[in-house]
Amino acid sequence: MGEILEFPSQQAQGLAYLDRQLRSMLEARGADQVLIDFAAGQLTQTYAELAESEQYSFNVELPAGIDEAERDQLHRQITEGLEGIRRENHALMLKLVAQLVLAEVKLFQQQRRD
């Protein structure tokens, strides 16, 4: 069996979920469409920056004479380690994204009142 590709990607699904939740929450609190659109736009932009920052890329020079099995094992261990770090950081970053978007929405509201 080959590799399975998901459409839309998990990232797109996650962003769509956050967008729906944010819009629903703001609507329930009586926000107007201008504020809802602003908040959703800020969320989309910030989430996109977060996703881009999670695209790790680096090279590891392996010692001469390492066999294919050892190389594959190292590759798997490095990949698993990075994925663990990414997951931990992602949870924290989502919390920070939410706080940032909330602060930007509050500032937007304050500036609209002036």
Residue frames relative to the residue before (quaternion, step in Angstrom):
aa qw qx qy qz dx dy dz
M 1.0000 0.0000 0.0000 0.0000 0.00 0.00 0.00
G 0.4074 -0.7275 0.5079 0.2166 3.55 -0.98 0.87
E 0.6955 -0.4454 0.3616 0.4326 3.51 -1.37 -0.10
I 0.3369 -0.7355 0.5550 0.1935 3.58 -1.05 0.80
L 0.1844 -0.7646 0.6109 0.0906 3.55 -0.88 1.00
E 0.2491 -0.7731 0.5678 0.1337 3.56 -0.90 0.94
F 0.0401 -0.7762 0.6292 0.0059 3.55 -1.03 0.88
P 0.4880 -0.3349 -0.7802 0.2026 1.60 -1.24 2.08
S 0.6749 -0.4975 0.3555 0.4130 3.55 -1.27 0.34
Q 0.6506 -0.4986 0.3848 0.4243 3.56 -1.25 0.32
Q 0.6100 0.5527 -0.3452 0.4509 3.56 1.08 -0.72
A 0.6741 0.4809 -0.2905 0.4796 3.59 0.90 -0.92
Q 0.6361 0.5214 -0.3277 0.4649 3.57 1.01 -0.77
G 0.6563 0.5163 -0.3046 0.4581 3.57 0.99 -0.87
L 0.6616 0.4954 -0.3054 0.4728 3.56 0.95 -0.85
A 0.6407 0.5181 -0.3276 0.4624 3.60 0.96 -0.82
Y 0.6381 0.5200 -0.3217 0.4679 3.59 1.01 -0.79
L 0.6672 0.4927 -0.3031 0.4693 3.59 0.88 -0.93
D 0.6285 0.5385 -0.3255 0.4572 3.59 1.00 -0.83
R 0.6715 0.4930 -0.2974 0.4664 3.60 0.86 -0.96
Q 0.6647 0.5069 -0.3062 0.4554 3.58 0.92 -0.92
L 0.6603 0.5076 -0.3071 0.4604 3.57 0.92 -0.89
R 0.6636 0.5025 -0.3034 0.4639 3.57 0.88 -0.94
S 0.6589 0.5130 -0.3013 0.4603 3.56 0.94 -0.90
M 0.6634 0.5087 -0.3007 0.4591 3.57 0.92 -0.93
L 0.6872 0.4751 -0.2896 0.4670 3.59 0.86 -0.91
E 0.6274 0.5333 -0.3275 0.4633 3.55 1.03 -0.79
A 0.6595 0.5141 -0.2991 0.4597 3.59 0.96 -0.88
R 0.7008 0.4366 -0.2592 0.5011 3.57 1.17 -0.56
G 0.5980 -0.6307 0.3334 0.3653 3.57 1.27 0.27
A 0.3495 0.7427 -0.5050 0.2668 3.61 1.17 0.37
D 0.4399 -0.6790 0.5143 0.2845 3.56 -1.10 0.66
Q 0.7007 -0.4978 0.3140 0.4032 3.56 -1.27 0.34
V 0.5977 0.5645 -0.3656 0.4364 3.61 1.06 -0.67
L 0.6783 0.4763 -0.2853 0.4814 3.58 0.90 -0.93
I 0.6429 0.5254 -0.3241 0.4535 3.59 0.92 -0.88
D 0.6771 0.4874 -0.2918 0.4677 3.58 0.90 -0.90
F 0.6251 0.5300 -0.3341 0.4656 3.57 1.03 -0.78
A 0.6766 0.4971 -0.2912 0.4587 3.58 0.83 -1.00
A 0.6629 0.4973 -0.3046 0.4696 3.59 0.92 -0.87
G 0.6403 0.5219 -0.3198 0.4641 3.59 1.01 -0.75
Q 0.6508 0.5024 -0.3104 0.4772 3.57 0.98 -0.85
L 0.6360 0.5286 -0.3208 0.4616 3.56 1.00 -0.83
T 0.6656 0.5080 -0.3023 0.4555 3.58 0.86 -0.97
Q 0.6751 0.4957 -0.2953 0.4596 3.59 0.85 -0.95
T 0.6969 0.4715 -0.2798 0.4623 3.58 0.84 -0.95
Y 0.6461 0.5150 -0.3174 0.4654 3.58 1.01 -0.81
A 0.6253 0.5324 -0.3344 0.4622 3.59 1.04 -0.74
E 0.6392 0.5090 -0.3192 0.4800 3.59 1.01 -0.78
L 0.6280 0.5293 -0.3260 0.4682 3.57 1.02 -0.79
A 0.6696 0.5047 -0.3014 0.4539 3.58 0.84 -0.97
E 0.6503 0.5166 -0.3156 0.4589 3.57 0.99 -0.82
S 0.6658 0.5125 -0.3086 0.4459 3.58 1.00 -0.78
E 0.6591 0.5164 -0.3039 0.4545 3.60 1.22 -0.37
Q 0.5367 0.6048 -0.4117 0.4204 3.59 1.24 0.14
Y 0.1051 -0.8335 0.5422 0.0186 3.54 0.13 1.34
S 0.0595 0.7817 -0.6189 0.0488 3.54 -1.09 0.72
F 0.2695 0.7368 -0.5895 0.1924 3.55 -0.81 1.03
N 0.3659 -0.7132 0.5561 0.2197 3.55 -1.30 0.26
V 0.1465 -0.7464 0.6416 0.0990 3.53 -1.21 0.62
E 0.2576 -0.7568 0.5803 0.1552 3.55 -0.74 1.04
L 0.2540 -0.7891 0.5466 0.1186 3.54 -0.60 1.17
P 0.5634 -0.6042 0.4328 0.3608 3.57 -1.11 0.60
A 0.5831 -0.5735 0.4392 0.3717 3.56 -1.16 0.57
G 0.7892 0.3474 -0.2475 0.4417 3.52 -1.13 0.67
I 0.4738 0.6525 -0.4675 0.3622 3.61 1.18 0.03
D 0.3610 -0.7531 0.5008 0.2273 3.57 -0.83 0.89
E 0.7247 -0.4744 0.2977 0.4015 3.55 -1.32 0.33
A 0.6423 0.5268 -0.3270 0.4506 3.59 0.97 -0.79
E 0.6606 0.4909 -0.3026 0.4807 3.59 0.97 -0.86
R 0.6277 0.5337 -0.3268 0.4630 3.57 1.02 -0.83
D 0.6750 0.4933 -0.2950 0.4625 3.58 0.89 -0.93
Q 0.6347 0.5244 -0.3258 0.4648 3.57 1.04 -0.78
L 0.6509 0.5017 -0.3137 0.4755 3.60 0.93 -0.85
H 0.6400 0.5258 -0.3231 0.4577 3.57 0.94 -0.88
R 0.6668 0.5035 -0.2957 0.4631 3.58 0.89 -0.94
Q 0.6714 0.4985 -0.3040 0.4564 3.60 0.91 -0.90
I 0.6532 0.4997 -0.3145 0.4741 3.58 0.94 -0.84
T 0.6521 0.5185 -0.3110 0.4573 3.59 0.92 -0.90
E 0.6735 0.4890 -0.2942 0.4699 3.59 0.90 -0.92
G 0.6467 0.5206 -0.3187 0.4573 3.57 0.99 -0.80
L 0.6654 0.4939 -0.2992 0.4730 3.56 0.93 -0.89
E 0.6437 0.5184 -0.3291 0.4567 3.58 0.96 -0.79
G 0.6276 0.5287 -0.3338 0.4640 3.60 1.01 -0.72
I 0.6563 0.4935 -0.2985 0.4864 3.56 0.96 -0.89
R 0.6449 0.5285 -0.3231 0.4476 3.59 0.94 -0.88
R 0.6537 0.5171 -0.3166 0.4528 3.59 0.93 -0.89
E 0.6623 0.5030 -0.3030 0.4653 3.58 0.91 -0.93
N 0.6856 0.4753 -0.2807 0.4747 3.56 0.88 -0.93
H 0.6134 0.5704 -0.3489 0.4202 3.58 1.02 -0.79
A 0.6466 0.5199 -0.3242 0.4545 3.59 0.91 -0.87
L 0.6691 0.4825 -0.2942 0.4826 3.58 0.92 -0.89
M 0.6654 0.5119 -0.3072 0.4482 3.57 0.90 -0.90
L 0.6203 0.5316 -0.3524 0.4565 3.61 1.00 -0.70
K 0.6280 0.5236 -0.3309 0.4712 3.57 1.01 -0.79
L 0.6785 0.4859 -0.2868 0.4705 3.58 0.93 -0.90
V 0.6056 0.5392 -0.3472 0.4711 3.60 1.07 -0.73
A 0.6508 0.5144 -0.3186 0.4586 3.60 0.90 -0.89
Q 0.6651 0.4958 -0.3049 0.4678 3.59 0.93 -0.87
L 0.6497 0.5167 -0.3134 0.4612 3.58 0.98 -0.84
V 0.6670 0.4903 -0.3097 0.4677 3.59 0.86 -0.92
L 0.6343 0.5222 -0.3342 0.4618 3.60 0.96 -0.80
A 0.6577 0.4992 -0.3122 0.4698 3.60 0.92 -0.84
E 0.6555 0.5012 -0.3127 0.4704 3.60 0.98 -0.81
V 0.6315 0.5194 -0.3305 0.4714 3.60 1.03 -0.72
K 0.6488 0.5100 -0.3169 0.4675 3.59 0.94 -0.84
L 0.6498 0.5036 -0.3132 0.4754 3.58 0.97 -0.86
F 0.6268 0.5374 -0.3256 0.4607 3.59 0.98 -0.87
Q 0.6628 0.5054 -0.2970 0.4658 3.57 0.95 -0.89
Q 0.6506 0.5140 -0.3130 0.4631 3.57 0.98 -0.85
Q 0.6733 0.4911 -0.2918 0.4694 3.58 0.95 -0.85
R 0.6258 0.5336 -0.3402 0.4560 3.60 1.07 -0.60
R 0.6580 0.5314 -0.3073 0.4361 3.59 1.04 -0.70
D 0.6334 0.5643 -0.3286 0.4151 3.57 1.17 -0.59
